[in-house]
Structures are given as C-alpha cells and as structure tokens.
Amino acid sequence: MTLRTLNVDEAASLLHIHPQTLMTRARSGVIPGCKVGRAWVFVESLLIEYLVTQSTLRVSVAGTQEETECRSTEEKTRPFGGSNSRQSGANLALYRSALGLPTNGRPKNSMIG
C-alpha cells in the first residue's frame, strides 16, 4: 500500500481551503498533518478521511435540528426585575403571603397616641 503525501499547497487544494487556513487548522490539530523539519506534510488518505468525517457530521447534525419560529426583533418587551420594577397588587399580595407578612393594605401606626 502506497501512501501519497502532499505539501501545504496540494493539501489546501484538495480541501478547497486557503493554505493559511490549512496551516492554522493543522497547527491546532483539527486537520491531520505533521511538520517534518521546516515543512508540513499531509497524508492524502487522512485528509480524505477527514473530509468524510466532516461530511458525515454535517448530515447527522442537520437531521436533528428543529425548525425555530421567527421572532420579530422589533417586539417591545416590558422590563422586569431590578430596582425599577413595580409590583402589581396581586403579585404584592402573593409575595407578602409567601413571606408571612400581612397582606392587607398599609401597616398600622405602631405609635400609641
């Protein structure tokens, strides 16, 4: 079995990417290749295997994606939370009830007059 080796330009041409992109991905280990002395060497069969793997991943991911509904970016949303938040009467009653606070109106004056 004879393995064919490719230089950077040949490998980039095979993958249809720019040689600089190939170098970046090879250095990071994404694309299989090795540096022999000052030159990068790529094994053609490993690059083809890499393409097949990438193609298979794209097909399997595409089949599992769900369609998302389109949402308008112009939709107005009400602010919530933070110190500027105003509680409605019903929400305030639920909040006070959960904390065990009196739920009816204002607190009575505790001063004896």
N, C-alpha and C positions, 0 to 999 in steps of 0.2 A: 504494500500500500504506500503510495507516494503522496506526501503532504505538500501542498503548494503554499509557499509563503509570499506575503505581499508587503510592499513598503507602504508608507503613510498615504501617498497619493493613490496607489492602486486600491488600498483598503477603503479609502474615502469614496472613491469612485464606485466601488462595489456597493457600499452602503447608501450612496446618494446623499452624502453629507459633506460639509466643508472640512478640509484637512485639519483646521484648527479645532473644530468641534470634535473630530475624532480624537485628537490629541488630549483634549480636556477630559473626554469620557474614558479614554484609555488610562490616563493618569489616576482617575478616581476609581478605576476598577469596574466601571459599568460595561465597557466593551472589552472583550478579551484581547490582550496583546502583551508583549514583553519588550523591554528595552535591552538590546544586545549592544554593548558599547555605547555609542552615541546615537544609534539608530533604533527606531521602533520597528518591530517585526510582528506581523499578524498572520495567523494561520487561516487560510481561506475557509476550510470546513467549519472552524469555530465561529467565524463571522456569519456564515450561512445558518448555523445552528442558533446563533444569537438572533438573527432576523426571524427565524421560525418561531422562537420562543416569544419574541415581542409581538409577532402577529397573532399567536395563539392567545396571549394575554389580552390583547385588544378585543378579540372576538368574544372571549368569556366575560369580560367586564361589560361590554356593550349589551350583552344579552341580559344582564342582571340589573341594569339601570332602569329606574322608573321614570316615567314622564312627570315633570313638575309643572304645576299650573303657573301661568304667567301672572305676576303681580305687578300692578302699576307702581312706578316709582314716585308718582305724584300723589299717592294716597296720604291723606292727613292722619296723623296719629296723635292721640292725646298723651301728654306727658304723665308719667306716674312715678311714684317713689320720690325720695329726696325730701328736702325741707319745704319745697313749694307745693307739695301735694296737699289737696284739700279732701277731707273725708266726707262722704255723704252721710246723711242721718242714719241710714240703715247700716252702713259699714261701721260707723262710730258705735252704734248700739252693739253690733256683733263683737267689735274689738273690746269694748268695755265689759261685756258679758264674759268674754274669754279670760279677761284679766281679773274677774271678780269685782269689778268696780260698779258703782251704782249706774244704772242705765237711764235714769230719768233726769232729764234737763240739767240745770246748773246745780253745783254743790251749794248746800245751805250755808248760811253765815254761821260760823262757829263761835262768834263773839256773843257773849251774853250782854244784853244792853239794857 
